[in-house]
Amino acid sequence: MPTPLPLPIRVLVKGASTVNWVSWMGGPRTDFTFPRAIEAQLAADGRPSEVRAITMTSEQTRKILSTWQAEVLNFSPDVIVLVYGHYETIHLFLPRWLERHANSLKGRPRRLSMLYRERVLRPVWMMLARLQARLDKVLDPTIRRSRPRHVTADLERYITHVQKVGSPLVILFELLPPSERYRSWFPGMAARMEVMNAAIADLVTRVDLPNVRYFRVSELVDKYADGDPEVATPDGFHYSPMLHREIGVALAQQIEEWAVTQSHLARVARTR
């Protein structure tokens, strides 16, 4: 009889462009985002895994409640990684639909469509973005206090739902504020991010479950980028290939340590 293999660790990663975008894009195939880096590290450690990343740029946290049954009930992940709350801190008032429309990657190379984007949509978007930046400097940047409440309420409801599927390990991310490149466009984002991070950390404390954890990305920035946000997030928002890799390695370590406590993921003893 062949030696049985350990059951693969199933990992589900969800979030917006922080998960699926590399700063800068267009590099070599080895520029993994951190879900792929998790898979690579687990494989290097001899741990079979199946990692699924279900992400969408500019995705809001509330979307997870409409998709959790299809994604979680069907897959039954051992680990769920959630990177949410980032998008809700970006704009002071500009709506999501307009931001997605203005920056969409789905535009077709047609003459009228290109003229509309170049002559109408882009100028209007830039005008509104400049107005927002000016207001962000004079208004309280955290004036829309319902946002962190809604984000944490949605995350808490999601955590409650997924506990019904075998109590997976759930990891919520600390969010990194924009680097200097984008602070002129989003002057209040760092303050909003601070409030959001505090709300998410408080959620983890309030839930008070050993399988629900808070992952501090800033510690890796301090360790591997000397605390320099320009190195960690060169384009202003997204992780560099190096930071993606280090996040994947750190998460893989946490996942392996947790897997040791799970009988269904125990390494199978080899028989002679």
N, C-alpha and C positions, 0 to 999 in steps of 0.2 A: 504494500500500500504506500502511495506517496505521502510525504510529510505534509500535514495540513497547514495552510497558511492562516495567519491571523485575519480576522474580519477587518476589511478596510474601514478606516475612520471617515465618516461622511461629514463634510464641512459645507455649510451654506454661507456665502458672503453676500450682503446686500448693502446698497448705498447709492449715492449719486456719483459724479465724475471723480470724486476723491478716490474711488475704488478702481475705476476703469481707465483713468487717464494718467499718462506719464509726463513729467516735465523734464525735458521737452520731448514731444512725440517725434517719430521718424528715425529713431535710433536702431540698433541691432536687435535681432530676435531675442537676445539675452536680456533686454530691458523688460523684465517681468514686472507686472503689477503684483501687489502683495498676495492676492489669492493664488497666483501661479507660484510665487515664492514659497508660500506655505506648502504647497504640493511638492515642490522640489526639495525642500528641507525634510519633510516627512519621508520622502523616498530615499534621501541620502542617509537617513537614520534607520532605514529598514522597516519603515511603517507604511503599509499600503494605505492609500487614501483615495477618496473621490471628492474633489472640490468643485463646487458649482458657484459661479459668481453671476448673480442676477442684478444688474445695475443699469441705470439710465441717467444720462446727464440731466442736471437740474431737477432731480426727483425730490419731491417733498415727502416728509415723514408719513403723512396721512395715507399715502398710497399703499403702505405695507399691510394695512388692515383689509384691503380689498383683494389682496393676492396671497395671503398667508396660507389659506387652505390648499390651494393648488401647489404651492411651493413646498410646504412643510409636511402636510399629511401624505402627499405622494412620495416624498423623498425620505422622510423620517431622519433628519440630520442628527448626528451626535453633537455637533457644534454649530452655533449660529453666530456670525459676526455682523454687527450692525453699525454702519457709519452714517448716522443721520443727525440732522440739526444744522448742518453746514449751510445748505441752501437758504434756510429760513433767516440766516444772519446777514446775507449779502445785501439785499436791497432794503432801503428805508420804506419806499412806497411803490416802486415800479412793480407791476403785476407779473406773475410767472409766465402767463401766456404770451405777453409781449416780449419778455426776455428770450423765451424759447423761439418765438417767431423771428426775432431780429438776428439771433445767433444760430439758427438752424443749419445743420449740415445736410439737410435733405433737399435743398434747392436744386432745381434742374437747370442745366446750362441752356436756357432758352432766352431769346433776345428780350422779350417783354418782361419776363421774370427777372432777368439780370438788371434791366433798366429800373424796374420798380425797386429792387433792393438797393441799387446804387444811388438813385436820385430821390427816392421817397423814404423807404424804410430806414436805411442807415442814417441819413441826416436827422430824421425825427427821433430815432433812438439816441443818437449822440446828444441832441439838444436836451432830451429828458434826463439822460444820465448826468449831464453837467448840472442841470437844475437840482437833481437829487443830491449830488455831491455838495453843492452850496448849502442846501437845507440841512444836510447831515452834519455840517459844521456849526450850525446855530441852534438846531433843535436837540433835545435830549435824544441821543442815538438809541436808547432803550425804551423809547416812548411806547412802542407797541409791545407791551409786556405780556400780552396774551400768547405771543409766539412760543416762548419757552414752555409755557404751561401746556399749550396744545401739543407740542412735540413730545414732552415727557408723558402726557396723558396717553398719546397714541402708542408710544414705546411701552408703557406699562401694560396697556391692554394687550399688545402683541406678546409681551413676555408671559402674561397670564394665559393666553391662548396656547402658546407653544409648550407650556409646561404639561399640557395634556398629552403630548406626544413623547412620552418617556423622559421628561425633564432634561433637555439637552443643556450643554454648557452654552451660555449666552454671554457674549463679550460686546460691550458698548465702548465706543471710541471717544477719547478726548479729541477735540477739534483744534487745528492749528490756525491762528489768525493770519490774515494776508501779510505777505512780506511788503517791503517798502514800495515795490513796483506798483501795487494797486491801492495803496493807502490814500493816495490823492483822489482816486475815483470812489473809494468807499471809506470815508474818514471815520465813520462810526462803527464799522464792522468789527474791529477789535474789541470794542466795548460790548457789542451785542454777543460776540463769541464768548467773552468772559462770563456773561450771564448765562448763556446756553450751557457752557461746560459745567458751571456750578449746579445748574438744574439737573443735568444728566448724572453727575456724580451723586447728587442728593437722591436721585431716583434709585440708583444702585444701593445706596445705604438704606433707603426706606424699604425697598423690596426685601433686603436682608436674607438672600438665599446664597448658599455657597457656590451654586452653579451660575450665578449672575454676577459679572465682574466688569470693572472699569479699566480700560487699557490706556495708559498715559503715553501718548506719542511724544510729548515734549521731552521725556526722559531720553528717548532715542536721539532726538535732535541735539540734546546736550552732549550725549555720549559720542555720536558719530559725525556730527556736523559742528561741533564746538558751539552749539547754541545759535548758530547763524541761520536765520530763516532764508537768506538768499541762497544758501547751499542746499538746505532741506527742501525748499519749494521755489526753484528758480523762476518759474513763470508767474509767481505770486500766489498761487492757490494750490497747485498739485504737487505730490511727492516726487522727488527726484528718483531715478532708478536705484540709487544707493539706499535711499530711505525706504522705498518699497521693499527692497531686499531685506533690510534689517528688521522692518516690521514683520515680514513673513517669517524670518528666523525666530524672532521673539514669540510670535503667536504659535508657531509650531512647537516651541518648547513648552508653552503653557498647555497646549492641547495634549502633548505627550504626557506631561505630568498628570493631567486630569484623566487621560485614558487608562493609566495604571490603576486607577480606583474603580474602573468600570469592568465588571466581570465579562461582559460580552466582547470587550476589546482586549482581553488579556492575551498576551503572547502565547502561542501554542507551544508546549514543551516538545522538543524534538525527540523522537524515539529512534533507537538504533535498529 
